[in-house]
């Protein structure tokens, strides 16, 4: 996203997907059209779906800790100049 001064701004899209399904794919496709740098996806999966079963060519995903219930995924646009670092074990 570019503001009137010509400066590039961070564009983040957030959506509660209410346990996944095709909503996740729709949110990611909308993010591509909008040029979003980050996509914050709440409740991304159905009960029987494992993390990492979804993918999109335009995004890298941060899934969270392995073997723990996940409430949010973060998708980082592969062409964005935004740098995101996943920090693990913050609660230990």
Buried (B, 14 or more C-beta within 10 A) or exposed (E): EEEEEEEEEEBBBEBBBEBBEEBBEEBBEEBBEEEBBBBBBEBBBEEEBEBEEBEBEBBEBBBBEEEEEBEBBBBBBEEBEBEEEEEEEEEE
